[in-house]
Amino acid sequence: MNQSIKLLQFSDTHLFADGDGRMKGVKTAVTLEAVVDLAKSVEHEVDYVLVTGDISQDCTPASYELAAEIFSRLGRPAYTLPGNHDEDIPLKQSPLMSGLFNAENHFLAGDWIVILLDSVIHGMIAGRLSHDELVRLDNLLKKHADKHALVCLHHNPVNMRPDREDPVMLKNPDDFFAVIDSHANVRAVIWGHVHQEHFEERRGVRLMACPSTCIQFKPTSTGVTIDEQTPGYRRIVLNADGSVTTKVMRLSALPEGLEVTGEDL
Ligand SMILES: [Fe+2]
């Protein structure tokens, strides 16, 4: 095949059962609808939608139904993986999610394989990839060595904070990168969780984070705080030669009600 695959990554929607539910003063359903509307207006020929965790803030079935309804407006297959806020509803097993989101944790698209990992630790904000999940990743990369690979998870596998350790990032990044490094076909790793844009390259692999569809965080010397950036999503084009073209797209205005408190989170 010689086609490009276009994905849109949305993350950290933090929805409530109540569509008027607010996080830091922001109605999260309203900002998600605005971000989806933006994507609908500027994106053409989208192949897949990825939702990289923290879909719900209150873990209610109604919040997931709301997410599914809003993402269905894009009219494309949506794949999701869990974030730390999603642990009470195992997305992969929930009958609620079947038919709303695709339950598969990997899929093939053209010359690419897209692998979705579960990095949630029960009861923790920080993440960890289990032995089973690392073996699954290793096996998929081996089995599909002829495909370029995009690897997706919720937690950041690199420390993105200045001058300090990130206590809520992936706890076993060395185990993760040991698997990544042992295969020649991984082209990019993407995540959510950090509510901010990030791009770096490590041994030829692109490492990228995505803004939240609601509030944004800013790394500081003492922690993270609310950033006055607008909600958005990441466009990712997977080219047949293994290259990746990507751009973060954002709303033009800050969400109504945003409380820029300055407190450390
Ligand atoms: Fe998170």
Boltz pocket constraint, residues with backbone or C-beta under 6 A from the ligand:
constraints:
  - pocket:
      binder: B
      contacts: [[A, 54], [A, 83], [A, 84], [A, 85], [A, 125], [A, 154], [A, 192], [A, 193], [A, 194]]
      max_distance: 6.0
